[in-house]
Structures are given as C-alpha cells and as structure tokens.
Amino acid sequence: MAGIAWELGVLLGIRDKAPELRPALVAADVVVGTSAGSAVAAQITSGTDLAHLFDRQLDPNSSELEVDLDLEDLWNRLAATAAGATSPQEVRRRIAAFALAAPTVEEAVRRTAVAGRLPSRVWPDRNLLVPVVDAETGELVVFTPDSGVDLVDAVTASCAVPGVWPPATIGGRRYVDGGVRSGTNADLAQGSDRVLVITPSLPDAPAPLEGLADEIERLRPAEVLVVYADDASVAAFGANPLSPATRGPAAQAGRAVGRAHAAEVARFWA
C-alpha cells in the first residue's frame, strides 16, 4: 500500500516541477513493475491521468484489505527460511514454499481487492513487464500483454507478498510476489538507452535478495538513474506498510521526493 502510493506520488511530484515531462515519463518504451510497482505500472499505462491516480490514494475509501503485519517478524521468518540455501533459485523456492503453507485470506478475496486498484483491467498496448516467481520451481516468469494472462491476475501474482497474501493461481500454477526475485527487477529493461528506477527504499538499505547494483551493472551501457526514498518517506510507510492507512502519508512523502528530484530527472530523461 505504502509503496504504490509513494511511487505515484514520486511520478506526480516530478511532473509538478518538470511539466515538460508530461506525458513523456509515463510513455516510456518499457515499463517494468514489481510487487507494488506492478500495480503502479498497470495504472500509469491505463491512460488515466497521474493526478487522478494520486488523488485516489488520498481517499480513505477503497477496496483494499487491512492486514495485521509485524514486518520485522516477517523478515526474520523469511531470513530463517532462506538460511543455508545454495543458490538464488533455491532461496526463491524456499520462500515460495513458505508462502504456500501460510494461512491467508482466500485467493478470490485478494484478487477482488487488487482489481479495485486498476482503472483498466485490460492490458495496455504497451511493453509492460510484470515479473512473478513460480512457486514450485522458483523461476522468474515475466507476464506481458502477449502472455495470454489476465492483467488483474498478473498484478495479483506480483503483489502476492509471501506469508501475507495467497500465491495466485494462473493456468493451474501458483505464483508469488516478483519481489522474491528482486525488489525492482530493473535488469528486465536491458536494451534500453536509459532506465529510470523508482524504488521505495533507502539508498543504503540492505538487499536480502537480488541487489540493485548488480542489476544496474547488467543494464550497462544504458544510463541509469535511481530515485530512492528518504527518511521522511520511510517514516510515512510506518510499521505496517501494507496497511491502507499508509496511502495518504506515503503519497504525500513521495510527491515531495519527486519534486526534489524533478530537475535531475528532466535532465536525465531529455
């Protein structure tokens, strides 16, 4: 919840101070959205104006589900689950198995909540990439408009936080959050000339899974600019960033970050 609101806030804040980027920024040749970012990617490629998407984050009424989450405890359980794994794919398999065994709401209930986030439930005519992880094999799977997968299902899968939300069933297989592979999956934009990464984490935050620095290296020779969260943003995320109550504060914090980085992004995007 906090990540979705914050990212939308960043994008609108950039546009506030760099109106020349409207609509160039959201009209990027490739849009990659992981976890919270998958919802944002689907929203900004729907043709809906950023200001409207932002305003929705300030509305206390939504289809979102409240969840009681102890984030530190969840991270500790995930770390214990992954301990001793000998490869990234084994880490992903173990975390997916943890997700499959966890008690959660019914899949249909969760899917309805995610569907309420999307202004359009039809894939855009755009190069939109939604990464997820196969819960059985631990392999990365990337859904696109050509995958034959419903957009709501793809976003629901990419947002299936292990231990909190149920893995999504698509075509008889189960999938978990794309963040199990990487918080950004920015390297999926390989071949692009320049890549803007917007990530709701601090620059010095530890990367328990795939590191952004490694992804940036794989993107070379592309130019890469990363917009990170700041301390005020992390404070706005609160102890439970999955709570709908974080949407308003996170959106406002993101907008401030976007405004602060607008000139830099404008120079980069030009």
KEVEX-990116 format. One record per residue: residue number from 0; x, y, z of N, C-alpha, C in turn. Coordinates in steps of 0.02 Angstrom, whole numbers. Layout:
% KEVEX-990116
NUM,X,Y,Z,X,Y,Z,X,Y,Z
...
END
This chain:
% KEVEX-990116
0,41,-60,0,0,0,0,43,63,0
1,90,65,46,134,124,50,175,131,-14
2,200,75,-40,241,78,-100,203,104,-160
3,142,81,-170,101,104,-226,91,180,-221
4,67,202,-162,53,273,-153,116,316,-161
5,171,292,-134,234,330,-137,258,337,-209
6,256,283,-247,280,285,-316,237,332,-359
7,172,329,-350,128,375,-386,143,447,-366
8,156,457,-301,174,524,-277,239,549,-309
9,288,506,-314,352,525,-346,340,547,-417
10,302,508,-455,290,524,-525,254,591,-532
11,203,602,-489,167,666,-494,211,724,-471
12,252,712,-420,297,765,-398,347,785,-451
13,372,736,-488,417,752,-544,380,796,-595
14,318,777,-610,280,816,-659,263,885,-634
15,252,892,-568,238,957,-539,292,1008,-558
16,355,987,-551,411,1032,-561,442,1028,-630
17,424,976,-667,450,969,-736,393,952,-782
18,347,999,-793,287,985,-833,303,965,-905
19,364,980,-927,382,960,-995,385,884,-1003
20,387,849,-947,389,776,-950,319,745,-956
21,269,786,-959,201,760,-967,185,757,-1042
22,170,700,-1071,164,633,-1040,225,589,-1051
23,282,619,-1068,340,580,-1090,362,528,-1040
24,360,545,-975,386,499,-925,346,434,-922
25,280,438,-919,239,378,-915,233,344,-983
26,256,377,-1035,254,347,-1102,320,313,-1120
27,357,291,-1070,420,257,-1081,411,196,-1126
28,463,179,-1164,459,123,-1210,448,57,-1174
29,477,50,-1114,471,-11,-1075,452,9,-1004
30,401,-24,-976,381,-11,-907,384,-78,-869
31,426,-81,-818,433,-141,-777,403,-126,-708
32,359,-168,-685,329,-157,-619,331,-219,-577
33,364,-214,-518,371,-270,-473,332,-257,-409
34,293,-306,-387,256,-302,-324,213,-238,-324
35,223,-192,-277,185,-130,-278,192,-96,-346
36,251,-101,-374,264,-70,-439,222,-99,-495
37,200,-161,-488,158,-190,-541,91,-155,-544
38,64,-138,-484,1,-101,-483,11,-31,-512
39,66,1,-494,80,68,-521,89,65,-597
40,126,15,-621,138,9,-693,73,-1,-730
41,28,-42,-703,-36,-52,-736,-78,11,-734
42,-73,50,-681,-111,111,-675,-87,165,-724
43,-21,177,-726,4,232,-766,3,217,-841
44,-4,153,-860,-10,136,-931,-82,129,-953
45,-129,145,-907,-200,136,-923,-230,196,-959
46,-192,251,-964,-218,312,-993,-250,358,-942
47,-252,338,-879,-280,379,-826,-228,430,-803
48,-250,492,-793,-203,545,-775,-172,533,-706
49,-108,551,-699,-72,541,-637,-106,576,-578
50,-132,636,-590,-164,674,-535,-224,635,-508
51,-261,604,-552,-319,565,-529,-296,504,-490
52,-244,470,-515,-218,412,-479,-192,431,-410
53,-160,489,-406,-135,514,-342,-193,529,-295
54,-243,563,-321,-299,582,-278,-334,521,-249
55,-334,466,-286,-365,404,-260,-329,380,-198
56,-264,394,-193,-226,372,-135,-246,411,-72
57,-274,470,-82,-294,512,-26,-365,498,-2
58,-401,458,-41,-470,441,-24,-470,384,27
59,-499,394,85,-499,340,136,-540,279,116
60,-582,287,65,-623,230,43,-587,193,-14
61,-582,128,-6,-550,87,-58,-571,15,-49
62,-552,-27,-97,-567,-99,-93,-512,-136,-56
63,-462,-100,-31,-403,-133,-2,-420,-168,64
64,-381,-219,78,-391,-259,138,-342,-237,193
65,-366,-232,253,-322,-219,310,-289,-284,331
66,-226,-281,350,-191,-341,372,-149,-323,432
67,-148,-368,481,-107,-359,541,-38,-388,527
68,11,-344,521,77,-366,500,131,-341,547
69,173,-387,570,234,-370,605,291,-379,555
70,311,-323,524,359,-328,469,425,-357,490
71,450,-338,549,514,-365,572,509,-440,581
72,454,-463,609,445,-535,619,442,-572,552
73,408,-542,503,403,-574,437,473,-579,405
74,511,-525,408,579,-527,379,621,-580,413
75,615,-586,480,654,-637,516,634,-707,495
76,569,-718,485,546,-785,464,570,-801,393
77,568,-751,350,591,-762,281,667,-775,280
78,704,-739,322,776,-749,325,792,-820,351
79,754,-842,400,765,-910,426,748,-962,374
80,696,-949,335,676,-995,282,731,-1001,229
81,763,-945,213,813,-945,160,882,-966,183
82,893,-969,249,960,-984,275,985,-1052,251
83,1047,-1051,226,1078,-1113,204,1066,-1130,131
84,1024,-1092,97,1012,-1104,26,1076,-1092,-14
85,1087,-1132,-65,1150,-1129,-102,1144,-1092,-168
86,1085,-1068,-185,1077,-1031,-248,1017,-985,-242
87,1015,-931,-282,958,-886,-280,892,-922,-296
88,894,-970,-341,833,-1006,-359,809,-1048,-300
89,856,-1077,-262,835,-1115,-203,805,-1069,-150
90,833,-1009,-143,803,-960,-97,731,-946,-117
91,721,-936,-182,653,-921,-206,606,-979,-195
92,630,-1041,-206,587,-1100,-195,568,-1106,-122
93,615,-1094,-78,601,-1099,-6,550,-1047,16
94,560,-985,-7,513,-932,12,444,-945,-18
95,442,-972,-78,378,-988,-109,343,-1044,-70
96,381,-1093,-47,351,-1147,-6,324,-1118,59
97,359,-1071,88,335,-1037,148,269,-1002,133
98,265,-970,75,204,-934,56,146,-982,45
99,160,-1039,15,107,-1088,2,78,-1116,66
100,119,-1121,118,96,-1151,181,64,-1100,229
101,72,-1036,215,49,-985,262,-27,-977,259
102,-59,-967,316,-132,-953,317,-144,-881,294
103,-188,-874,246,-204,-807,218,-278,-804,202
104,-300,-747,176,-367,-741,150,-374,-783,88
105,-435,-795,65,-446,-833,4,-420,-795,-57
106,-397,-833,-106,-371,-801,-167,-421,-754,-199
107,-485,-774,-202,-535,-733,-235,-545,-666,-199
108,-540,-668,-133,-547,-606,-94,-489,-559,-109
109,-429,-586,-110,-371,-545,-125,-374,-518,-196
110,-394,-559,-244,-397,-537,-314,-447,-479,-322
111,-503,-482,-287,-552,-428,-290,-522,-362,-265
112,-483,-366,-212,-451,-306,-185,-402,-276,-236
113,-362,-319,-268,-314,-295,-317,-349,-266,-378
114,-403,-298,-399,-440,-273,-457,-465,-202,-445
115,-482,-186,-383,-506,-120,-367,-454,-66,-375
116,-390,-85,-379,-336,-36,-388,-330,-12,-460
117,-355,-52,-506,-338,-41,-577,-393,-3,-613
118,-377,54,-642,-427,91,-681,-451,53,-742
119,-408,11,-770,-425,-32,-826,-401,-102,-811
120,-442,-151,-829,-422,-221,-817,-400,-254,-882
121,-384,-213,-931,-360,-237,-996,-288,-215,-1004
122,-246,-260,-1028,-176,-243,-1040,-171,-184,-1088
123,-126,-138,-1076,-117,-83,-1123,-79,-107,-1185
124,-83,-68,-1238,-46,-82,-1298,24,-53,-1290
125,59,-81,-1240,124,-54,-1220,169,-112,-1200
126,233,-99,-1197,281,-150,-1174,284,-148,-1098
127,234,-179,-1067,228,-182,-994,250,-251,-970
128,297,-252,-923,325,-314,-898,308,-322,-824
129,277,-378,-806,257,-391,-736,291,-455,-713
130,346,-451,-676,381,-511,-653,348,-544,-593
131,348,-610,-593,323,-650,-537,372,-709,-529
132,361,-748,-477,403,-807,-465,359,-869,-461
133,377,-920,-500,341,-984,-499,352,-1016,-430
134,297,-1030,-395,301,-1055,-327,329,-1125,-322
135,328,-1163,-375,353,-1232,-373,427,-1234,-391
136,446,-1198,-443,515,-1202,-469,561,-1147,-443
137,532,-1091,-421,572,-1034,-402,597,-994,-460
138,574,-1010,-520,597,-975,-580,560,-909,-589
139,596,-860,-618,565,-797,-637,521,-807,-697
140,461,-779,-694,414,-779,-750,393,-707,-761
141,393,-685,-823,375,-615,-838,312,-615,-881
142,259,-588,-853,196,-581,-890,197,-516,-930
143,171,-520,-991,167,-463,-1036,99,-464,-1070
144,83,-412,-1110,20,-413,-1145,11,-473,-1192
145,67,-505,-1209,64,-562,-1255,62,-630,-1219
146,59,-629,-1153,63,-692,-1115,-3,-730,-1112
147,-58,-697,-1131,-123,-729,-1126,-148,-735,-1055
148,-121,-694,-1010,-140,-694,-939,-180,-631,-925
149,-233,-638,-885,-273,-581,-866,-230,-530,-828
150,-238,-466,-841,-197,-414,-809,-207,-415,-733
151,-269,-423,-710,-281,-425,-638,-245,-484,-607
152,-245,-541,-640,-210,-600,-613,-135,-587,-610
153,-107,-556,-662,-35,-542,-663,-15,-496,-606
154,-53,-442,-595,-37,-396,-541,-48,-428,-473
155,-101,-467,-467,-114,-503,-404,-56,-549,-387
156,-29,-583,-436,28,-628,-425,90,-589,-405
157,104,-534,-440,164,-495,-425,160,-462,-357
158,99,-453,-331,89,-422,-265,77,-474,-209
159,88,-537,-224,74,-590,-176,131,-596,-125
160,132,-551,-77,185,-549,-27,186,-615,12
161,242,-651,13,245,-716,48,228,-709,122
162,184,-754,145,166,-754,215,110,-706,233
163,91,-664,185,38,-614,198,-21,-626,152
164,-8,-631,87,-61,-641,37,-52,-708,3
165,-106,-738,-22,-101,-805,-52,-65,-803,-119
166,-24,-852,-134,2,-858,-203,-56,-861,-252
167,-47,-830,-309,-101,-826,-359,-98,-886,-406
168,-157,-913,-420,-162,-970,-467,-177,-944,-537
169,-134,-961,-584,-143,-941,-653,-126,-1001,-697
170,-174,-1023,-736,-162,-1080,-780,-141,-1142,-743
171,-167,-1152,-683,-152,-1212,-645,-87,-1210,-607
172,-49,-1154,-611,13,-1147,-574,5,-1092,-522
173,47,-1094,-470,44,-1044,-418,104,-997,-425
174,92,-933,-412,145,-883,-419,146,-837,-358
175,207,-815,-340,215,-769,-285,248,-704,-309
176,251,-658,-263,275,-590,-274,339,-587,-315
177,340,-545,-366,401,-536,-405,459,-510,-365
178,444,-479,-307,496,-455,-263,536,-510,-230
179,513,-572,-235,551,-629,-209,615,-638,-249
180,613,-616,-311,673,-619,-353,714,-554,-346
181,680,-497,-346,714,-433,-342,662,-379,-325
182,683,-330,-286,637,-276,-269,618,-233,-328
183,659,-233,-381,645,-191,-439,643,-230,-505
184,683,-284,-511,690,-319,-575,707,-271,-631
185,747,-221,-615,763,-169,-664,801,-197,-724
186,837,-253,-714,876,-280,-769,832,-306,-825
187,766,-312,-814,722,-333,-869,717,-280,-923
188,741,-219,-908,741,-165,-957,804,-165,-999
189,842,-220,-999,903,-225,-1039,888,-208,-1112
190,934,-170,-1142,925,-149,-1211,899,-78,-1217
191,877,-50,-1161,854,20,-1162,915,67,-1159
192,906,128,-1185,960,177,-1184,968,209,-1115
193,911,222,-1082,913,250,-1015,857,220,-974
194,871,209,-911,823,175,-867,816,216,-803
195,754,235,-788,738,269,-726,709,218,-678
196,739,210,-620,716,163,-569,688,203,-510
197,626,188,-491,595,220,-433,583,165,-382
198,617,169,-325,613,116,-276,600,143,-206
199,549,117,-171,532,142,-104,577,114,-50
200,642,124,-58,690,101,-8,746,152,-3
201,781,152,52,836,198,62,896,176,21
202,940,223,1,999,204,-39,1043,152,-6
203,1047,154,60,1092,108,95,1056,49,127
204,993,38,107,955,-18,135,986,-84,113
205,991,-133,158,1019,-198,138,974,-232,88
206,1004,-268,41,966,-304,-10,968,-378,5
207,916,-406,38,918,-476,57,915,-523,-3
208,890,-498,-60,885,-540,-119,931,-512,-173
209,907,-506,-233,947,-478,-288,962,-405,-273
210,1025,-384,-282,1045,-316,-268,1036,-271,-328
211,1012,-209,-317,1001,-162,-371,1067,-146,-406
212,1122,-143,-369,1186,-128,-400,1204,-179,-454
213,1190,-243,-440,1203,-295,-489,1159,-287,-551
214,1096,-268,-539,1050,-258,-595,1073,-199,-639
215,1094,-146,-607,1118,-87,-644,1178,-106,-687
216,1222,-147,-659,1280,-169,-698,1258,-208,-760
217,1206,-249,-753,1182,-287,-810,1147,-243,-862
218,1126,-184,-841,1093,-138,-887,1143,-100,-931
219,1206,-99,-911,1256,-62,-949,1258,-86,-1021
220,1269,-41,-1070,1291,28,-1064,1235,80,-1055
221,1177,59,-1037,1122,107,-1027,1140,156,-971
222,1115,216,-977,1119,264,-921,1063,247,-872
223,1079,247,-808,1030,228,-757,1027,283,-703
224,967,303,-686,956,350,-631,907,317,-582
225,925,318,-518,883,288,-466,856,343,-421
226,791,343,-411,759,387,-362,740,344,-302
227,772,357,-245,761,319,-184,712,355,-138
228,689,319,-89,651,350,-35,699,388,11
229,671,433,51,710,468,102,683,450,171
230,713,479,222,693,461,290,620,480,304
231,598,536,277,528,557,286,480,507,254
232,501,479,198,459,429,164,454,365,206
233,511,343,232,511,282,273,467,292,335
234,470,352,364,427,366,421,354,363,401
235,338,387,341,269,385,317,245,313,304
236,291,269,286,273,199,274,249,166,338
237,277,187,395,256,161,459,279,89,472
238,255,62,526,274,-6,546,241,-59,503
239,185,-41,472,148,-89,429,133,-56,362
240,180,-59,315,171,-27,250,117,-59,207
241,89,-115,229,35,-146,191,-34,-121,213
242,-36,-79,263,-99,-52,287,-124,3,240
243,-189,2,222,-217,56,180,-210,125,212
244,-202,127,278,-196,191,313,-132,228,294
245,-83,193,265,-20,225,246,-24,261,179
246,-78,251,143,-80,277,74,-72,353,71
247,-110,389,110,-107,462,107,-39,489,127
248,-12,471,186,54,496,205,109,476,156
249,106,414,131,157,391,84,153,428,18
250,92,441,-6,84,478,-69,113,549,-63
251,99,581,-7,124,650,2,200,649,9
252,228,600,44,300,596,51,333,583,-17
253,302,540,-57,328,526,-124,327,587,-168
254,274,626,-163,268,686,-204,324,736,-187
255,341,741,-123,396,784,-103,462,759,-132
256,473,694,-131,534,665,-160,536,679,-235
257,479,670,-269,477,682,-341,493,754,-358
258,466,800,-320,480,871,-332,554,886,-322
259,584,856,-271,654,867,-257,700,841,-311
260,678,788,-346,720,757,-398,698,776,-469
261,648,819,-475,619,833,-541,670,861,-591
262,710,909,-570,758,938,-617,809,887,-640
263,832,844,-594,879,792,-611,848,742,-660
264,785,722,-647,752,675,-692,741,707,-760
265,722,770,-763,711,805,-826,774,805,-869
266,830,820,-837,894,820,-874,910,750,-900
267,898,701,-857,913,632,-875,868,608,-931
268,803,622,-926,755,596,-975,761,630,-1043
269,789,690,-1042,797,726,-1106,853,696,-1148
END
